Amino acid sequence: MIGKAGLFFTFTFSLFTFNMILSARWVLPLSAPPLLRGAVRICGDRIEAVGPLPRLLEESDGDSHLDLGNAILLPGLVNAHCHLDYTYLRAVGPDLDFPDWILELTRRKNTCAPDDFLNAARDGARECLRGGITTVADCTDSAHAAQALHEIGIRGISFPEVFGVDDRDPMEASLERLRQKEERLQPWLSDRVMPGISPHAPYSVRATLFEHLNRRSQDERLPLMIHLAESDDEVRALLGKQPWKSPIREGFVQWTAPGERPVAYMERLGLLRPGVTFIHCVQVTHEEIGRLAGSGAGVVTCPRSNAYLRTGIARLREMLDAGVKLGIGTDGACSSGPLSIFEEMRAAWLIQRSTGSPMTTRELVEMATHGGAKALGMEDQIGSLEPGKLADLTALSLDHPTTQGCEDPYDALVLCGSSESVLFTMVGGQAVWDPNRLFAGPCHAYSATEK
Amino acid sequence: MIGKAGLFFTFTFSLFTFNMILSARWVLPLSAPPLLRGAVRICGDRIEAVGPLPRLLEESDGDSHLDLGNAILLPGLVNAHCHLDYTYLRAVGPDLDFPDWILELTRRKNTCAPDDFLNAARDGARECLRGGITTVADCTDSAHAAQALHEIGIRGISFPEVFGVDDRDPMEASLERLRQKEERLQPWLSDRVMPGISPHAPYSVRATLFEHLNRRSQDERLPLMIHLAESDDEVRALLGKQPWKSPIREGFVQWTAPGERPVAYMERLGLLRPGVTFIHCVQVTHEEIGRLAGSGAGVVTCPRSNAYLRTGIARLREMLDAGVKLGIGTDGACSSGPLSIFEEMRAAWLIQRSTGSPMTTRELVEMATHGGAKALGMEDQIGSLEPGKLADLTALSLDHPTTQGCEDPYDALVLCGSSESVLFTMVGGQAVWDPNRLFAGPCHAYSATEK
């Protein structure tokens, strides 16, 4: 049997600053064309230079040098939407439609012990790390995901979820629940794990609550993450054309539907702006895509989750062409399966290509790195290999059984990438996933302790 | 770096007959409902019994017993269509349309040395084995794939491809090339690696050649494998509505198009019958699906390849409902990526579900095992766990980072399965892929030698 022990490592590290050069057959800065025999110089937690290997070696002042050989070195992948603490609820009810699936998820959640969620979040965070993910934007009911991100060493934003739409459920109760969640979050926050707020969705949060949280978000510069236009059921519920089943009470939610489509509703509430990230946006018109693009808000697509819940196919080609800040996320394991951005890119590629709106593999890798960073408002820090940005990197072997023979690095990542072929994952200059112990020799900034 | 050495093992084995019981949390016979805490008793190269673990232990006469714990034990996966010797041409020209892609593939093939193809076939066969595949139906230009199957120990049918449609290319030349290929194949044939013939496709093989090979197939009981109704271009070429670019000469193929759609053409030539397997069948009507179902011929779908080459979406739901003998294959790495049946099932699930024709995960596992065996005419020997059938098995860990939390075994296989979580692959009672050395203790029928 494959034991869990031995598969994962955590690292303790000192603040000692080191310089090192990492090189590989391919370096993908994302902000510039691929470099054949490229290299990246890292100083402490930052990228200092990116360029052809001979130039970086010439400029080097005794930096240690690690050559990855036949591999692709790229920015760490950005999982721009996840629910880490649902990792043990993997693949819940794959034959249910969306409203019934939410009810089933709620039922299954209620059968779990709190420890299950914490351990699930830890395993989910490790699973992300193994798959080259360096940043996770996580929506959560608890502080478990933030604790897991902190412990495992992945960068992240933890968005405590806010619910409250039923007329029988006072707004003060929603805000009190949020206050408690934020208090529990505090111990795990840092430069690496940052806070946000997630007003869950327009069918689960009332307008006055959205308005309150929008003001707080702007006053305190807290990012917001909102599930939007996910299903046709949601659109019909917002338009007042069908009732919405309550996940907490028997029967239907008691509310006055806004009478608008999702994007128009968000616009009226002043939420179409930078600092807000919308998840899914499957049920949007061409004109609504234009409004999203012009607003500066981010959008995150979760193709496997949309297929799973049969909510439709997001118009990714149109969004990219319109200039939407577009990232990609795994959503929770409950509606996708493995927490793998490789799987997610591949699903998007297959589905879009099969239905007549092909995307290039370059566009998908962009979505999974630079695009995700933009969608989360983090593009000044992460998402591309540029001097001054954080040293969040990963690398894919091209000598692995599933990648060998690939000529193009973007094709290799999207069509053949998997956790198996990830060589390491580095966050802020620290190799937090290093199964091949590449960094034991050249970089002494931290020491490995088996968990 | 992950070295290749150490990843793969080959086994030499004696003919010593052993009995053993394999058990797991889930046993999927495929011919019967899943067994919770089930077991399989193996005697030599055959399955002797399948049932609840307590019953098999009670009936046991000192058999060795290996419990796989939290895992799924199932029939080995059937990769019902592949081109192993193209493994190093992985992901060729993913932005080309079908006719131009064939030309690009031919161009790339001509730049490879013969040794490349042999090594590619070996690595491809190992990749299949790592992914739980125990049978490969391979179409090939050479004997390399048969040699690789023989060496690696996977079961397979090797179909030498026959081409010859151009009026300038005499039929005798096609038959002479086939004769030479069959001669080179001879040393690698056995009970495990069997021969077939692949008249390539209706746009690359003339009618008289099809007729000749159909007679030979029936006289010698040789299975046939034919690419059929793959693209709209093919249908239009057969109907005489557009010319077909020649892969070997400048310009277009010189031929008289049959003036019929693909299925009708095959029917007229007497090829709609048991013993013939058609690959792709994307461009088929509802009525043609009925004719395929009634004929006893097999059909193999390659969803990733169809998406890759933008040839359309196969009507799998209709085919299953009509009773077509339907298997699934990876096609060559040149038009898919990893040679993984997990990836292939997942692609089918995602694409069919996104486009309104959902399939259950049970149906997909059926296609990948029993269905593939039926499509290849091998269902009396492989494809399900039944007494008397060959002991071709694999197992998936449910404790792996990407599978943990799954409740349903079919969901786990289709949504979360990957080579990483495969515990072993057994062909004819021999563990030919055993990375965890599960079989070193209980079963001494063979000894491992690192390659």
Interface residues (C-beta under 8 A of the other chain):
Chain A: M1 I2 K4 L7 L68 G69 A71 T87 Y88 L89 R90 A91 P94 D95 A120 D123 R126 E127 R130 P303 R304 N306 A307 Y308 R310 I313 A333 S336 G337 P338 S340 E343 R346 A347 W349 L350 I351 R353 S354 T355 P358 T360 T361 S397 D399 H400 P401 T402 T403 Q404 G405 C406 E407 D408 D411 A412 L415 C416 S418 S419 E420 S421 L423 N436 L438
Chain B: M1 I2 K4 L7 L68 G69 A71 T87 Y88 L89 R90 A91 P94 D95 A120 D123 R126 E127 R130 P303 R304 N306 A307 Y308 R310 I313 A333 S336 G337 P338 S340 E343 R346 A347 W349 L350 I351 R353 S354 T355 P358 T360 T361 S397 D399 H400 P401 T402 T403 Q404 G405 C406 E407 D408 D411 A412 L415 C416 S418 S419 E420 S421 L423 N436 L438
